[in-house]
Amino acid sequence: MSVAFHVLKRKTIYKGKVLELTVDRIIEPGDLNVIRELIRHPGSVVVLPHLPDGKVVLVRQFRYAARKALWELVAGSLKPGETPAQGARRELLEETGYRAQSFKLLFSFYPSPGFLSERMYLVEARGLKHFEAHPEADERIRIGKFTSDQLRQWLLARKFEDAKTIIGLLWLLGRTKASRFGTKQVPTTPAGLGG
């Protein structure tokens, strides 16, 4: 559901390759006149890659903001005009060397809507075949293959610290558990809430 707001003034503080920082004076719903600092981002794709043997592919790379290496789902920023499936195909091949036969958009979410416009799209990739990886020049990536039991154990042990990965894996393990017990799936768009 969209709500009405009005931007009175926007000041761009920084514009980089991937993001832009602005300070906006806006009128929010309820006639609230406020200043909001906003990181504008084109959106990104998060890939949940399934190997034919049922394992899930994760990548480990150094993240400067976290000051350490993290295990994560494959992910990356969307390029202009790129669909989530196209972005997923590109990022999966770049980071892991895998190509998938099919991609399915599961859902999207905002990782930090208080100050970040980025919308992340979780895409499932199946029918993986390995080719050569083509990571970007500034990426040093290690690949891991995990069973559902390993993923569950690591989640319980709090070994994953990346939000998009935790969201994707909780969705996967929740779906796996539901199908094991014959539980009905939750609809992707709850009735009455629109698309």
Residue, then its C-alpha position, 0 to 999 in steps of 0.5 A: m500500500s502506497v502512502a502520499f508524501h511530498v518532497l520539498k527539497r533534496k540535497t545530494i551529499y554524495k553520489g558513487k558507483v552504487l549508491e547516493l546519499t541525500v538529505d530530503r526535507i519532506i512532508e510525510p503522511g499526517d502533515l509531518n514536516v521532517i528531514r530524512e537522510l537517505i541512501r538511495h540504491p538501485g536494488s539487488v538480487v539474492v540467489l538461493p542456489h540449489l545443487p542437484d544433490g540438495k546442497v545449497v551453495l554459499v560464498r565467503q568473502f571479506r566485508y569491510a563494513a563488518r571487518k571480517a569474512l562472512w558466509e553469505l548467499v550469492a548477491g549483488s546490485l542490479k544493473p539498470g534495466e536488469t530483472p531479478a532473474q537476469g541479475a541472479r544469472r549474472e551474479l551466480l556465474e560471476e561469483t561461483g561459476y555455476r549456471a542454472q536451468s531455472f530461476k524463480l522469484l520468491f519474494s522481495f524485502y527491504p533490509s533497512p528501510g529506516f534510511l536505505s531505499e534498497r529492495m532485495y529480491l530473493v531468487e531461487a536457482r535450480g539445475l546448476k551446472h559448473f563452469e568458470a567463475h568470473p569474480e570482479a577484480d575486487e572480489r576474493i570469494r570462497i565457495g561452500k556447499f551445505t546440506s539443510d542439516q548443516l545450514r540449520q545447525w549453523l543458524l542455531a549456532r548463530k554462525f551466519e551474521d548477514a541479514k539477507t542470508i539469514i532471511g533466505l535460509l530461514w525461508l528455505l528451512g521453513r519451507t522444507k520443514a513445512s513440506r516434510f510435515g504436509t503443512k500448507q504453504v503460506p501464500t506469497t501475497p496475503a489476501g486483501l493486501g495486494g501485490 
